[in-house]
Amino acid sequence: MQARLIALDWGSTRLRAFLLGADGAVLETRQSNDGASTLSGADVFARALADLVGDWRADHPKLRLLACGMVGSQHGWREAAYVRCPADAAALASQALAIDDALSIVPGLVDDAAQPDVMRGEETQIVGALALNPELAENACLVLPGTHSKWARVSAGRVTGFATHMTGELFALLRQHSVLSRLMPSDGSSPASPEAFLKGVGAAQEEGGLAHQLFAVRTLGLFKQLAPEQLPDYLSGLLIGHEIASELQRAPQRLALIGDPALCGRYAQALHHLGHAAPLQLDNTAPAGLWQLAQTLQLT
Amino acid sequence: MQARLIALDWGSTRLRAFLLGADGAVLETRQSNDGASTLSGADVFARALADLVGDWRADHPKLRLLACGMVGSQHGWREAAYVRCPADAAALASQALAIDDALSIVPGLVDDAAQPDVMRGEETQIVGALALNPELAENACLVLPGTHSKWARVSAGRVTGFATHMTGELFALLRQHSVLSRLMPSDGSSPASPEAFLKGVGAAQEEGGLAHQLFAVRTLGLFKQLAPEQLPDYLSGLLIGHEIASELQRAPQRLALIGDPALCGRYAQALHHLGHAAPLQLDNTAPAGLWQLAQTLQLT
């Protein structure tokens, strides 16, 4: 099949490249550790790109490239200014930043209805999810779990607003650097404990506040009510349980989970435990989003 | 004045010693960095004690010593088992752990009405606060801000229950290790911004959850709505604002703040900002508490 686009999902810690054919079919996938936060200076970004997909470009000299993610941040290759919510795929495409004749970068989104909130990369995953599942476009909440989880509200094909939760980052900080880590196994190889995870999800629904409930990770270990290897799952459940509780205070909507299947599975378990219907689950939809935006930009 | 007791406030990071005279008057004060978390083994604890107060003991060979704090934890000199709430000074004194003929350790408290919660050292500060301010004993909430803040409810002279908030530890983790630290000045010397602090306190009263609101520390910096040197105060306000909001959901009570005056001042500012009456503020009441417990134990 003929190659039509080089799609780049260029986040903080990783660069993922997809060679796309007709209808956005993924012909080939590659990745490197040249994340945007590890690079500095346009020539360094250009070299990282050449290292990963130089041969693709040599084989297909007329192919265009479209990138999304932290590559377009202040500390990325060049800054692609945020587009304000509400915004749809056309608004994002119209503000794409051309680095040169071949490469463009998709801008991020800002929701400045209250305190400003931002995303870079997730807007493209959302465009992909809506392209793959048009029934979500009318009215849904798309959840992208991760270091900085995003909950994006979609209505009539536009992202109307969103909220970030620093859930994954808090987990890593508390798991590695806090007093809570002292009772836990030091390696990450302990078997998962769904029971401890759901106990944490449940505890997060109680009163008292997150900073209080976190201390129970220590005391439940201290009094041997949870085994050391269960504590990371309890902590994960507390944090994810708080994130879900905060967001579901809004009017409940059709939910879809997007991203790493194992992590999305945790959110699905937590939602089930709290009595919610099973949400749609989608793997990384960035390639589909980049294809969709490239179509709008007539790059293919 | 004649020396009557050597009182030891022996926490995780510091050992503070007080030579007390009649009525618990502080005759002399010393401290070292031999905190309980830096020591291991009974002989090492004994040497740290001799290093700091060996001459006091030589000068006053019949003087008894009473210690409180993490020195009595699992990883301290020896473990003094927790006393269950509700508990008063007599209950704490009756469970003091004798290390030898001269030295005893005050036990900590556990509140196991729901998830277990624990304190070590603060129970003694509470005893001191009630001895110095008997009017608090009838019905009050004593707040001890810190790495792990404690909110203790007191009724009829007993601690009926309490809650820990990991506010200080979260601040340190987020200030030093998180994505939020990147936009902040790297040293701790920036001038305080009461305005940014109170803005954070106010934001904590909104919906959305702590893990969401924390991300605004980044975006307010990114969009230059706060200066880099204001961001630590905004973060502090968010965390303290959440702690206060969680606790004041309970029936409001007479509050007293105990501990470091600068930190207690922050809590007082936040409470004032939220429309609450000015609480009583007390500096470290551990010496008064150790004196009171020593009286009960007839050590003086």
Interface residues (C-beta under 8 A of the other chain):
Chain A: Q74 D112 A114 Q115 P116 D117 V118 H148 A163 T164 H165 M166 T167 E169 L170 L173 L174 H177 S178 V179 A203 E206 E207 G208 G209 L210 A211 H212 Q213 L214 F215 A216 T219 L220 L222 F223 Q225 L239 H242 E243 A245 S246 E247 Q249
Chain B: Q74 D112 A114 Q115 P116 D117 V118 H148 A163 T164 H165 M166 T167 E169 L170 L173 L174 H177 S178 V179 A203 E206 E207 G208 G209 L210 A211 H212 Q213 L214 F215 A216 T219 L220 L222 F223 Q225 L239 H242 E243 A245 S246 E247 Q249
